[in-house]
Protein backbone atom coordinates (compact mmCIF):
# COMPACT_ATOMS: atom_id res chain seq x y z
CA UNK A 1 0.00 0.00 0.00
CA UNK A 2 1.39 3.42 -1.00
CA UNK A 3 2.46 5.82 1.75
CA UNK A 4 -0.09 8.40 0.54
CA UNK A 5 -3.04 6.07 1.23
CA UNK A 6 -5.79 7.55 3.46
CA UNK A 7 -5.56 6.53 7.11
CA UNK A 8 -9.25 5.62 7.30
CA UNK A 9 -11.70 3.84 5.05
CA UNK A 10 -15.46 4.29 5.33
CA UNK A 11 -17.42 1.22 4.41
CA UNK A 12 -20.61 -0.70 4.88
CA UNK A 13 -20.67 -2.57 8.17
CA UNK A 14 -20.70 -6.37 8.08
CA UNK A 15 -21.94 -9.00 10.54
CA UNK A 16 -18.37 -9.66 11.66
CA UNK A 17 -18.13 -6.04 12.85
CA UNK A 18 -20.58 -6.60 15.70
CA UNK A 19 -18.00 -6.44 18.51
CA UNK A 20 -16.43 -3.21 17.30
CA UNK A 21 -19.82 -1.62 16.73
CA UNK A 22 -21.06 -2.70 20.14
CA UNK A 23 -18.19 -0.77 21.69
CA UNK A 24 -19.14 2.33 19.73
CA UNK A 25 -22.86 1.90 20.46
CA UNK A 26 -22.21 1.74 24.18
CA UNK A 27 -20.42 5.09 24.00
CA UNK A 28 -23.50 6.62 22.35
CA UNK A 29 -26.22 4.53 24.07
CA UNK A 30 -28.66 5.26 21.26
CA UNK A 31 -31.74 3.34 20.16
CA UNK A 32 -30.51 3.49 16.55
CA UNK A 33 -27.34 1.59 17.39
CA UNK A 34 -28.34 -1.15 19.86
CA UNK A 35 -26.16 -1.98 22.84
CA UNK A 36 -27.25 -5.62 23.10
CA UNK A 37 -25.22 -8.28 21.27
CA UNK A 38 -28.23 -10.10 19.81
CA UNK A 39 -29.88 -6.87 18.67
CA UNK A 40 -26.63 -5.71 17.06
CA UNK A 41 -26.24 -8.98 15.15
CA UNK A 42 -29.82 -8.70 13.90
CA UNK A 43 -29.27 -5.09 12.85
CA UNK A 44 -26.11 -5.96 10.91
CA UNK A 45 -27.82 -8.86 9.13
CA UNK A 46 -30.60 -6.49 8.09
CA UNK A 47 -28.05 -3.87 7.04
CA UNK A 48 -26.16 -6.38 4.91
CA UNK A 49 -29.40 -7.42 3.19
CA UNK A 50 -30.29 -3.76 2.62
CA UNK A 51 -26.93 -2.96 0.99
CA UNK A 52 -27.35 -6.00 -1.25
CA UNK A 53 -30.83 -4.92 -2.29
CA UNK A 54 -32.42 -8.07 -0.86
CA UNK A 55 -35.10 -6.24 1.15
CA UNK A 56 -38.05 -5.08 -0.93
CA UNK A 57 -39.56 -1.75 0.03
CA UNK A 58 -38.04 0.90 2.27
CA UNK A 59 -39.92 0.15 5.48
CA UNK A 60 -37.37 -2.40 6.78
CA UNK A 61 -34.15 -1.19 5.16
CA UNK A 62 -31.32 0.10 7.30
CA UNK A 63 -27.76 0.90 6.27
CA UNK A 64 -24.96 0.89 8.86
CA UNK A 65 -21.62 2.52 7.98
CA UNK A 66 -18.36 2.33 9.87
CA UNK A 67 -14.97 4.03 9.71
CA UNK A 68 -12.02 1.67 9.98
CA UNK A 69 -8.51 2.74 10.92
CA UNK A 70 -6.47 1.14 8.15
CA UNK A 71 -3.34 0.56 10.20
CA UNK A 72 -5.03 -1.25 13.09
CA UNK A 73 -8.34 -2.45 11.65
CA UNK A 74 -10.17 -0.79 14.58
CA UNK A 75 -13.65 0.62 14.07
CA UNK A 76 -13.52 4.25 15.19
CA UNK A 77 -16.82 5.75 13.97
CA UNK A 78 -20.27 4.75 12.76
CA UNK A 79 -23.44 6.18 11.27
CA UNK A 80 -26.59 4.86 9.65
CA UNK A 81 -29.56 5.47 7.38
CA UNK A 82 -33.07 4.24 8.15
CA UNK A 83 -34.81 3.79 4.81
CA UNK A 84 -38.23 4.88 6.05
CA UNK A 85 -39.11 6.24 9.49
CA UNK A 86 -42.89 6.04 9.73
CA UNK A 87 -45.17 3.25 8.48
CA UNK A 88 -48.70 2.02 9.34
CA UNK A 89 -47.11 -0.62 11.60
CA UNK A 90 -44.63 1.79 13.24
CA UNK A 91 -45.65 5.44 12.73
CA UNK A 92 -43.33 8.41 13.06
CA UNK A 93 -44.55 10.21 16.19
CA UNK A 94 -43.59 13.79 16.94
CA UNK A 95 -44.75 16.83 18.85
CA UNK A 96 -45.78 19.71 16.63
CA UNK A 97 -45.65 23.28 17.89
CA UNK A 98 -48.61 25.54 17.17
CA UNK A 99 -50.28 28.50 18.83
CA UNK A 100 -53.64 30.16 19.25
CA UNK A 101 -54.34 33.84 19.71
CA UNK A 102 -56.67 35.38 22.28
CA UNK A 103 -57.82 39.00 22.35
CA UNK A 104 -59.96 40.83 24.89
CA UNK A 105 -61.73 43.92 23.58
CA UNK A 106 -62.52 44.90 27.15
CA UNK A 107 -58.91 44.74 28.29
CA UNK A 108 -57.45 45.57 24.89
CA UNK A 109 -54.94 42.80 25.36
CA UNK A 110 -53.82 40.03 23.01
CA UNK A 111 -52.01 36.83 23.94
CA UNK A 112 -50.47 34.15 21.77
CA UNK A 113 -50.36 30.81 23.54
CA UNK A 114 -47.93 28.21 22.22
CA UNK A 115 -48.81 24.55 22.59
CA UNK A 116 -47.53 21.09 21.66
CA UNK A 117 -49.68 18.41 20.09
CA UNK A 118 -48.86 14.78 19.34
CA UNK A 119 -48.87 14.04 15.61
CA UNK A 120 -47.87 11.04 13.56
CA UNK A 121 -47.09 10.02 10.00
CA UNK A 122 -47.60 6.57 8.52
CA UNK A 123 -45.73 7.54 5.35
CA UNK A 124 -42.58 8.94 6.88
CA UNK A 125 -39.24 10.18 5.57
CA UNK A 126 -35.81 8.61 5.43
CA UNK A 127 -33.90 9.19 8.67
CA UNK A 128 -30.17 9.56 9.22
CA UNK A 129 -28.82 8.80 12.68
CA UNK A 130 -26.53 6.66 14.78
CA UNK A 131 -23.59 9.05 14.40
CA UNK A 132 -20.75 8.29 16.80
CA UNK A 133 -16.99 8.88 16.79
CA UNK A 134 -15.02 7.09 19.47
CA UNK A 135 -13.68 9.47 22.11
CA UNK A 136 -10.06 8.79 21.21
CA UNK A 137 -10.64 10.05 17.66
CA UNK A 138 -12.67 13.17 18.38
CA UNK A 139 -10.73 16.21 17.25
CA UNK A 140 -8.60 14.11 14.86
CA UNK A 141 -7.15 16.20 11.98
CA UNK A 142 -8.95 13.95 9.47
CA UNK A 143 -12.31 15.19 10.81
CA UNK A 144 -13.85 11.74 11.09
CA UNK A 145 -17.18 13.12 12.25
CA UNK A 146 -17.54 14.99 8.99
CA UNK A 147 -16.55 11.95 6.94
CA UNK A 148 -18.86 9.45 8.64
CA UNK A 149 -21.73 11.93 8.50
CA UNK A 150 -21.21 12.86 4.85
CA UNK A 151 -20.83 9.25 3.65
CA UNK A 152 -24.57 8.79 4.22
CA UNK A 153 -25.33 11.53 1.70
CA UNK A 154 -22.91 10.01 -0.79
CA UNK A 155 -24.69 6.68 -0.50
CA UNK A 156 -28.16 8.25 -0.81
CA UNK A 157 -26.99 10.08 -3.95
CA UNK A 158 -25.76 6.77 -5.42
CA UNK A 159 -29.11 5.08 -4.80
CA UNK A 160 -31.79 7.77 -4.83
CA UNK A 161 -34.58 5.31 -5.63
CA UNK A 162 -33.99 3.46 -2.36
CA UNK A 163 -34.88 6.49 -0.24
CA UNK A 164 -37.76 8.84 0.47
CA UNK A 165 -38.18 12.29 -0.99
CA UNK A 166 -37.49 13.82 2.44
CA UNK A 167 -34.70 13.20 4.92
CA UNK A 168 -34.83 13.97 8.65
CA UNK A 169 -32.46 13.72 11.59
CA UNK A 170 -33.31 13.70 15.30
CA UNK A 171 -30.95 15.70 17.49
CA UNK A 172 -30.10 14.56 21.00
CA UNK A 173 -30.86 17.21 23.63
CA UNK A 174 -28.95 17.60 26.91
CA UNK A 175 -29.47 14.47 29.02
CA UNK A 176 -29.22 13.95 32.76
CA UNK A 177 -26.53 11.61 34.15
CA UNK A 178 -29.25 9.00 34.72
CA UNK A 179 -30.25 9.13 31.02
CA UNK A 180 -33.30 11.33 31.56
CA UNK A 181 -34.24 14.88 30.69
CA UNK A 182 -36.51 17.61 32.11
CA UNK A 183 -39.28 17.17 29.55
CA UNK A 184 -39.66 13.42 30.04
CA UNK A 185 -39.32 13.65 33.81
CA UNK A 186 -42.09 16.24 34.00
CA UNK A 187 -44.46 14.97 31.30
CA UNK A 188 -43.65 11.64 29.65
CA UNK A 189 -43.05 9.76 32.89
CA UNK A 190 -46.41 10.96 34.23
CA UNK A 191 -48.42 9.89 31.20
CA UNK A 192 -46.73 6.51 30.68
CA UNK A 193 -45.43 5.43 34.08
CA UNK A 194 -42.11 4.55 32.42
CA UNK A 195 -38.60 5.85 32.89
CA UNK A 196 -37.04 7.56 29.90
CA UNK A 197 -34.76 4.58 29.27
CA UNK A 198 -37.65 2.10 29.46
CA UNK A 199 -39.79 4.12 27.04
CA UNK A 200 -36.87 4.69 24.67
CA UNK A 201 -36.10 0.97 24.46
CA UNK A 202 -39.73 -0.10 24.20
CA UNK A 203 -40.40 2.31 21.34
CA UNK A 204 -37.70 0.61 19.27
CA UNK A 205 -39.88 -2.53 19.24
CA UNK A 206 -43.44 -1.29 19.74
CA UNK A 207 -44.82 2.26 19.60
CA UNK A 208 -48.45 1.42 20.42
CA UNK A 209 -48.17 2.87 23.93
CA UNK A 210 -47.38 6.34 22.55
CA UNK A 211 -50.72 6.73 20.76
CA UNK A 212 -52.56 4.93 23.58
CA UNK A 213 -51.20 6.91 26.55
CA UNK A 214 -50.18 10.37 25.36
CA UNK A 215 -53.11 12.81 25.73
CA UNK A 216 -54.82 14.14 22.61
CA UNK A 217 -55.34 17.54 24.25
CA UNK A 218 -52.80 20.29 23.49
CA UNK A 219 -50.03 20.85 26.02
CA UNK A 220 -49.74 24.61 26.58
CA UNK A 221 -46.10 25.42 27.17
CA UNK A 222 -46.79 28.37 29.50
CA UNK A 223 -48.07 25.84 32.04
CA UNK A 224 -44.69 24.11 32.16
CA UNK A 225 -41.93 25.04 34.62
CA UNK A 226 -39.25 27.27 33.13
CA UNK A 227 -36.66 24.48 33.14
CA UNK A 228 -38.97 22.17 31.19
CA UNK A 229 -40.14 24.84 28.75
CA UNK A 230 -36.55 25.90 28.03
CA UNK A 231 -35.54 22.29 27.34
CA UNK A 232 -37.91 21.99 24.36
CA UNK A 233 -35.77 22.03 21.24
CA UNK A 234 -32.51 22.31 23.19
CA UNK A 235 -29.40 20.80 21.59
CA UNK A 236 -26.95 18.76 23.63
CA UNK A 237 -23.36 19.95 23.68
CA UNK A 238 -22.20 16.70 22.04
CA UNK A 239 -24.73 17.23 19.22
CA UNK A 240 -23.66 20.72 18.16
CA UNK A 241 -21.05 19.53 15.68
CA UNK A 242 -23.55 17.16 14.07
CA UNK A 243 -26.07 19.99 13.75
CA UNK A 244 -23.51 22.20 11.99
CA UNK A 245 -22.88 19.42 9.47
CA UNK A 246 -26.61 18.96 8.86
CA UNK A 247 -26.97 22.69 8.29
CA UNK A 248 -24.05 22.65 5.86
CA UNK A 249 -25.87 19.89 3.98
CA UNK A 250 -28.97 22.09 3.72
CA UNK A 251 -31.11 20.60 6.49
CA UNK A 252 -33.18 23.04 8.53
CA UNK A 253 -34.90 23.05 11.89
CA UNK A 254 -38.40 21.61 11.59
CA UNK A 255 -41.48 22.37 13.62
CA UNK A 256 -41.22 18.87 15.10
CA UNK A 257 -39.83 17.59 18.39
CA UNK A 258 -39.30 14.13 19.78
CA UNK A 259 -42.18 13.19 22.13
CA UNK A 260 -39.79 11.67 24.67
CA UNK A 261 -36.95 14.15 25.08
CA UNK A 262 -38.28 17.16 23.10
CA UNK A 263 -35.13 17.10 20.97
CA UNK A 264 -35.55 18.92 17.65
CA UNK A 265 -35.80 17.38 14.20
CA UNK A 266 -33.92 18.77 11.22
CA UNK A 267 -34.97 17.93 7.67
CA UNK A 268 -35.01 18.78 3.97
CA UNK A 269 -36.16 17.58 0.60
CA UNK A 270 -33.67 14.92 -0.48
CA UNK A 271 -33.19 16.51 -3.91
CA UNK A 272 -32.36 19.88 -2.30
CA UNK A 273 -29.55 18.61 -0.08
CA UNK A 274 -26.26 20.22 -1.06
CA UNK A 275 -24.24 16.97 -1.29
CA UNK A 276 -26.98 15.38 -3.39
CA UNK A 277 -26.93 18.31 -5.83
CA UNK A 278 -23.12 18.24 -5.98
CA UNK A 279 -22.85 14.48 -6.51
CA UNK A 280 -20.74 13.55 -9.53
CA UNK A 281 -19.45 10.32 -11.07
CA UNK A 282 -15.97 10.86 -12.49
CA UNK A 283 -12.90 8.96 -13.67
CA UNK A 284 -9.92 8.95 -11.34
CA UNK A 285 -6.34 8.79 -12.54
CA UNK A 286 -3.18 8.37 -10.52
CA UNK A 287 -1.45 11.71 -10.17
CA UNK A 288 -0.45 14.42 -7.76
CA UNK A 289 -3.21 16.93 -6.95
CA UNK A 290 -1.83 20.39 -6.34
CA UNK A 291 -1.56 21.68 -2.80
CA UNK A 292 -4.89 23.16 -1.81
CA UNK A 293 -6.97 20.98 -4.15
CA UNK A 294 -10.50 20.37 -2.95
CA UNK A 295 -11.25 17.47 -0.61
CA UNK A 296 -13.97 15.04 -1.56
CA UNK A 297 -15.49 11.80 -0.44
CA UNK A 298 -14.78 9.21 -3.13
CA UNK A 299 -16.95 6.10 -3.15
CA UNK A 300 -17.33 2.90 -5.12
CA UNK A 301 -18.83 -0.52 -4.66
CA UNK A 302 -18.93 -4.04 -6.00
CA UNK A 303 -20.49 -7.36 -5.08
CA UNK A 304 -17.29 -8.68 -3.50
CA UNK A 305 -16.09 -5.81 -1.29
CA UNK A 306 -19.33 -3.85 -0.99
CA UNK A 307 -19.58 -0.09 -0.67
CA UNK A 308 -16.50 1.81 0.49
CA UNK A 309 -15.27 5.39 0.46
CA UNK A 310 -12.32 7.56 1.46
CA UNK A 311 -11.69 11.26 1.91
CA UNK A 312 -9.06 12.64 -0.45
CA UNK A 313 -7.93 15.65 -2.46
CA UNK A 314 -8.67 15.50 -6.18
CA UNK A 315 -8.03 17.90 -9.04
CA UNK A 316 -9.78 18.12 -12.39
CA UNK A 317 -13.15 16.97 -13.68
CA UNK A 318 -12.97 14.84 -16.83
CA UNK A 319 -10.30 12.59 -15.36
CA UNK A 320 -9.42 13.85 -11.90
CA UNK A 321 -5.92 13.39 -10.49
CA UNK A 322 -5.75 11.55 -7.18
CA UNK A 323 -2.90 10.09 -5.15
CA UNK A 324 -1.99 6.50 -6.01
CA UNK A 325 -2.60 5.45 -2.39
CA UNK A 326 -6.23 6.56 -2.68
CA UNK A 327 -6.81 4.20 -5.60
CA UNK A 328 -5.07 1.42 -3.68
CA UNK A 329 -7.25 1.98 -0.62
CA UNK A 330 -10.41 1.88 -2.74
CA UNK A 331 -9.15 -1.15 -4.62
CA UNK A 332 -9.62 0.38 -8.06
CA UNK A 333 -7.32 1.01 -11.02
CA UNK A 334 -6.33 4.33 -12.52
CA UNK A 335 -9.06 5.40 -14.93
CA UNK A 336 -11.88 3.76 -12.96
CA UNK A 337 -15.13 5.55 -12.17
CA UNK A 338 -15.87 6.76 -8.65
CA UNK A 339 -18.74 8.64 -7.05
CA UNK A 340 -17.86 11.96 -5.46
CA UNK A 341 -19.28 14.64 -3.21
CA UNK A 342 -17.23 17.61 -1.96
CA UNK A 343 -16.57 17.75 1.76
CA UNK A 344 -17.62 20.97 3.53
C-alpha positions as CSV (number, residue, x, y, z in Angstrom):
1,X,0.0,0.0,0.0
2,X,1.4,3.4,-1.0
3,X,2.5,5.8,1.8
4,X,-0.1,8.4,0.5
5,X,-3.0,6.1,1.2
6,X,-5.8,7.6,3.5
7,X,-5.6,6.5,7.1
8,X,-9.3,5.6,7.3
9,X,-11.7,3.8,5.1
10,X,-15.5,4.3,5.3
11,X,-17.4,1.2,4.4
12,X,-20.6,-0.7,4.9
13,X,-20.7,-2.6,8.2
14,X,-20.7,-6.4,8.1
15,X,-21.9,-9.0,10.5
16,X,-18.4,-9.7,11.7
17,X,-18.1,-6.0,12.9
18,X,-20.6,-6.6,15.7
19,X,-18.0,-6.4,18.5
20,X,-16.4,-3.2,17.3
21,X,-19.8,-1.6,16.7
22,X,-21.1,-2.7,20.1
23,X,-18.2,-0.8,21.7
24,X,-19.1,2.3,19.7
25,X,-22.9,1.9,20.5
26,X,-22.2,1.7,24.2
27,X,-20.4,5.1,24.0
28,X,-23.5,6.6,22.3
29,X,-26.2,4.5,24.1
30,X,-28.7,5.3,21.3
31,X,-31.7,3.3,20.2
32,X,-30.5,3.5,16.6
33,X,-27.3,1.6,17.4
34,X,-28.3,-1.1,19.9
35,X,-26.2,-2.0,22.8
36,X,-27.2,-5.6,23.1
37,X,-25.2,-8.3,21.3
38,X,-28.2,-10.1,19.8
39,X,-29.9,-6.9,18.7
40,X,-26.6,-5.7,17.1
41,X,-26.2,-9.0,15.2
42,X,-29.8,-8.7,13.9
43,X,-29.3,-5.1,12.8
44,X,-26.1,-6.0,10.9
45,X,-27.8,-8.9,9.1
46,X,-30.6,-6.5,8.1
47,X,-28.1,-3.9,7.0
48,X,-26.2,-6.4,4.9
49,X,-29.4,-7.4,3.2
50,X,-30.3,-3.8,2.6
51,X,-26.9,-3.0,1.0
52,X,-27.3,-6.0,-1.2
53,X,-30.8,-4.9,-2.3
54,X,-32.4,-8.1,-0.9
55,X,-35.1,-6.2,1.2
56,X,-38.0,-5.1,-0.9
57,X,-39.6,-1.7,0.0
58,X,-38.0,0.9,2.3
59,X,-39.9,0.1,5.5
60,X,-37.4,-2.4,6.8
61,X,-34.2,-1.2,5.2
62,X,-31.3,0.1,7.3
63,X,-27.8,0.9,6.3
64,X,-25.0,0.9,8.9
65,X,-21.6,2.5,8.0
66,X,-18.4,2.3,9.9
67,X,-15.0,4.0,9.7
68,X,-12.0,1.7,10.0
69,X,-8.5,2.7,10.9
70,X,-6.5,1.1,8.1
71,X,-3.3,0.6,10.2
72,X,-5.0,-1.3,13.1
73,X,-8.3,-2.4,11.6
74,X,-10.2,-0.8,14.6
75,X,-13.6,0.6,14.1
76,X,-13.5,4.2,15.2
77,X,-16.8,5.8,14.0
78,X,-20.3,4.7,12.8
79,X,-23.4,6.2,11.3
80,X,-26.6,4.9,9.7
81,X,-29.6,5.5,7.4
82,X,-33.1,4.2,8.2
83,X,-34.8,3.8,4.8
84,X,-38.2,4.9,6.1
85,X,-39.1,6.2,9.5
86,X,-42.9,6.0,9.7
87,X,-45.2,3.3,8.5
88,X,-48.7,2.0,9.3
89,X,-47.1,-0.6,11.6
90,X,-44.6,1.8,13.2
91,X,-45.7,5.4,12.7
92,X,-43.3,8.4,13.1
93,X,-44.5,10.2,16.2
94,X,-43.6,13.8,16.9
95,X,-44.7,16.8,18.8
96,X,-45.8,19.7,16.6
97,X,-45.6,23.3,17.9
98,X,-48.6,25.5,17.2
99,X,-50.3,28.5,18.8
100,X,-53.6,30.2,19.2
101,X,-54.3,33.8,19.7
102,X,-56.7,35.4,22.3
103,X,-57.8,39.0,22.3
104,X,-60.0,40.8,24.9
105,X,-61.7,43.9,23.6
106,X,-62.5,44.9,27.1
107,X,-58.9,44.7,28.3
108,X,-57.5,45.6,24.9
109,X,-54.9,42.8,25.4
110,X,-53.8,40.0,23.0
111,X,-52.0,36.8,23.9
112,X,-50.5,34.1,21.8
113,X,-50.4,30.8,23.5
114,X,-47.9,28.2,22.2
115,X,-48.8,24.5,22.6
116,X,-47.5,21.1,21.7
117,X,-49.7,18.4,20.1
118,X,-48.9,14.8,19.3
119,X,-48.9,14.0,15.6
120,X,-47.9,11.0,13.6
121,X,-47.1,10.0,10.0
122,X,-47.6,6.6,8.5
123,X,-45.7,7.5,5.3
124,X,-42.6,8.9,6.9
125,X,-39.2,10.2,5.6
126,X,-35.8,8.6,5.4
127,X,-33.9,9.2,8.7
128,X,-30.2,9.6,9.2
129,X,-28.8,8.8,12.7
130,X,-26.5,6.7,14.8
131,X,-23.6,9.0,14.4
132,X,-20.7,8.3,16.8
133,X,-17.0,8.9,16.8
134,X,-15.0,7.1,19.5
135,X,-13.7,9.5,22.1
136,X,-10.1,8.8,21.2
137,X,-10.6,10.1,17.7
138,X,-12.7,13.2,18.4
139,X,-10.7,16.2,17.2
140,X,-8.6,14.1,14.9
141,X,-7.1,16.2,12.0
142,X,-9.0,14.0,9.5
143,X,-12.3,15.2,10.8
144,X,-13.8,11.7,11.1
145,X,-17.2,13.1,12.3
146,X,-17.5,15.0,9.0
147,X,-16.5,12.0,6.9
148,X,-18.9,9.5,8.6
149,X,-21.7,11.9,8.5
150,X,-21.2,12.9,4.8
151,X,-20.8,9.3,3.7
152,X,-24.6,8.8,4.2
153,X,-25.3,11.5,1.7
154,X,-22.9,10.0,-0.8
155,X,-24.7,6.7,-0.5
156,X,-28.2,8.2,-0.8
157,X,-27.0,10.1,-3.9
158,X,-25.8,6.8,-5.4
159,X,-29.1,5.1,-4.8
160,X,-31.8,7.8,-4.8
161,X,-34.6,5.3,-5.6
162,X,-34.0,3.5,-2.4
163,X,-34.9,6.5,-0.2
164,X,-37.8,8.8,0.5
165,X,-38.2,12.3,-1.0
166,X,-37.5,13.8,2.4
167,X,-34.7,13.2,4.9
168,X,-34.8,14.0,8.7
169,X,-32.5,13.7,11.6
170,X,-33.3,13.7,15.3
171,X,-30.9,15.7,17.5
172,X,-30.1,14.6,21.0
173,X,-30.9,17.2,23.6
174,X,-29.0,17.6,26.9
175,X,-29.5,14.5,29.0
176,X,-29.2,14.0,32.8
177,X,-26.5,11.6,34.1
178,X,-29.3,9.0,34.7
179,X,-30.2,9.1,31.0
180,X,-33.3,11.3,31.6
181,X,-34.2,14.9,30.7
182,X,-36.5,17.6,32.1
183,X,-39.3,17.2,29.5
184,X,-39.7,13.4,30.0
185,X,-39.3,13.6,33.8
186,X,-42.1,16.2,34.0
187,X,-44.5,15.0,31.3
188,X,-43.7,11.6,29.7
189,X,-43.1,9.8,32.9
190,X,-46.4,11.0,34.2
191,X,-48.4,9.9,31.2
192,X,-46.7,6.5,30.7
193,X,-45.4,5.4,34.1
194,X,-42.1,4.5,32.4
195,X,-38.6,5.8,32.9
196,X,-37.0,7.6,29.9
197,X,-34.8,4.6,29.3
198,X,-37.7,2.1,29.5
199,X,-39.8,4.1,27.0
200,X,-36.9,4.7,24.7
201,X,-36.1,1.0,24.5
202,X,-39.7,-0.1,24.2
203,X,-40.4,2.3,21.3
204,X,-37.7,0.6,19.3
205,X,-39.9,-2.5,19.2
206,X,-43.4,-1.3,19.7
207,X,-44.8,2.3,19.6
208,X,-48.4,1.4,20.4
209,X,-48.2,2.9,23.9
210,X,-47.4,6.3,22.5
211,X,-50.7,6.7,20.8
212,X,-52.6,4.9,23.6
213,X,-51.2,6.9,26.5
214,X,-50.2,10.4,25.4
215,X,-53.1,12.8,25.7
216,X,-54.8,14.1,22.6
217,X,-55.3,17.5,24.2
218,X,-52.8,20.3,23.5
219,X,-50.0,20.8,26.0
220,X,-49.7,24.6,26.6
221,X,-46.1,25.4,27.2
222,X,-46.8,28.4,29.5
223,X,-48.1,25.8,32.0
224,X,-44.7,24.1,32.2
225,X,-41.9,25.0,34.6
226,X,-39.2,27.3,33.1
227,X,-36.7,24.5,33.1
228,X,-39.0,22.2,31.2
229,X,-40.1,24.8,28.7
230,X,-36.6,25.9,28.0
231,X,-35.5,22.3,27.3
232,X,-37.9,22.0,24.4
233,X,-35.8,22.0,21.2
234,X,-32.5,22.3,23.2
235,X,-29.4,20.8,21.6
236,X,-26.9,18.8,23.6
237,X,-23.4,19.9,23.7
238,X,-22.2,16.7,22.0
239,X,-24.7,17.2,19.2
240,X,-23.7,20.7,18.2
241,X,-21.1,19.5,15.7
242,X,-23.6,17.2,14.1
243,X,-26.1,20.0,13.7
244,X,-23.5,22.2,12.0
245,X,-22.9,19.4,9.5
246,X,-26.6,19.0,8.9
247,X,-27.0,22.7,8.3
248,X,-24.0,22.6,5.9
249,X,-25.9,19.9,4.0
250,X,-29.0,22.1,3.7
251,X,-31.1,20.6,6.5
252,X,-33.2,23.0,8.5
253,X,-34.9,23.0,11.9
254,X,-38.4,21.6,11.6
255,X,-41.5,22.4,13.6
256,X,-41.2,18.9,15.1
257,X,-39.8,17.6,18.4
258,X,-39.3,14.1,19.8
259,X,-42.2,13.2,22.1
260,X,-39.8,11.7,24.7
261,X,-37.0,14.2,25.1
262,X,-38.3,17.2,23.1
263,X,-35.1,17.1,21.0
264,X,-35.5,18.9,17.6
265,X,-35.8,17.4,14.2
266,X,-33.9,18.8,11.2
267,X,-35.0,17.9,7.7
268,X,-35.0,18.8,4.0
269,X,-36.2,17.6,0.6
270,X,-33.7,14.9,-0.5
271,X,-33.2,16.5,-3.9
272,X,-32.4,19.9,-2.3
273,X,-29.6,18.6,-0.1
274,X,-26.3,20.2,-1.1
275,X,-24.2,17.0,-1.3
276,X,-27.0,15.4,-3.4
277,X,-26.9,18.3,-5.8
278,X,-23.1,18.2,-6.0
279,X,-22.9,14.5,-6.5
280,X,-20.7,13.6,-9.5
281,X,-19.4,10.3,-11.1
282,X,-16.0,10.9,-12.5
283,X,-12.9,9.0,-13.7
284,X,-9.9,9.0,-11.3
285,X,-6.3,8.8,-12.5
286,X,-3.2,8.4,-10.5
287,X,-1.5,11.7,-10.2
288,X,-0.4,14.4,-7.8
289,X,-3.2,16.9,-7.0
290,X,-1.8,20.4,-6.3
291,X,-1.6,21.7,-2.8
292,X,-4.9,23.2,-1.8
293,X,-7.0,21.0,-4.2
294,X,-10.5,20.4,-3.0
295,X,-11.3,17.5,-0.6
296,X,-14.0,15.0,-1.6
297,X,-15.5,11.8,-0.4
298,X,-14.8,9.2,-3.1
299,X,-16.9,6.1,-3.2
300,X,-17.3,2.9,-5.1
301,X,-18.8,-0.5,-4.7
302,X,-18.9,-4.0,-6.0
303,X,-20.5,-7.4,-5.1
304,X,-17.3,-8.7,-3.5
305,X,-16.1,-5.8,-1.3
306,X,-19.3,-3.9,-1.0
307,X,-19.6,-0.1,-0.7
308,X,-16.5,1.8,0.5
309,X,-15.3,5.4,0.5
310,X,-12.3,7.6,1.5
311,X,-11.7,11.3,1.9
312,X,-9.1,12.6,-0.4
313,X,-7.9,15.6,-2.5
314,X,-8.7,15.5,-6.2
315,X,-8.0,17.9,-9.0
316,X,-9.8,18.1,-12.4
317,X,-13.1,17.0,-13.7
318,X,-13.0,14.8,-16.8
319,X,-10.3,12.6,-15.4
320,X,-9.4,13.8,-11.9
321,X,-5.9,13.4,-10.5
322,X,-5.7,11.5,-7.2
323,X,-2.9,10.1,-5.1
324,X,-2.0,6.5,-6.0
325,X,-2.6,5.4,-2.4
326,X,-6.2,6.6,-2.7
327,X,-6.8,4.2,-5.6
328,X,-5.1,1.4,-3.7
329,X,-7.3,2.0,-0.6
330,X,-10.4,1.9,-2.7
331,X,-9.1,-1.2,-4.6
332,X,-9.6,0.4,-8.1
333,X,-7.3,1.0,-11.0
334,X,-6.3,4.3,-12.5
335,X,-9.1,5.4,-14.9
336,X,-11.9,3.8,-13.0
337,X,-15.1,5.6,-12.2
338,X,-15.9,6.8,-8.7
339,X,-18.7,8.6,-7.1
340,X,-17.9,12.0,-5.5
341,X,-19.3,14.6,-3.2
342,X,-17.2,17.6,-2.0
343,X,-16.6,17.8,1.8
344,X,-17.6,21.0,3.5
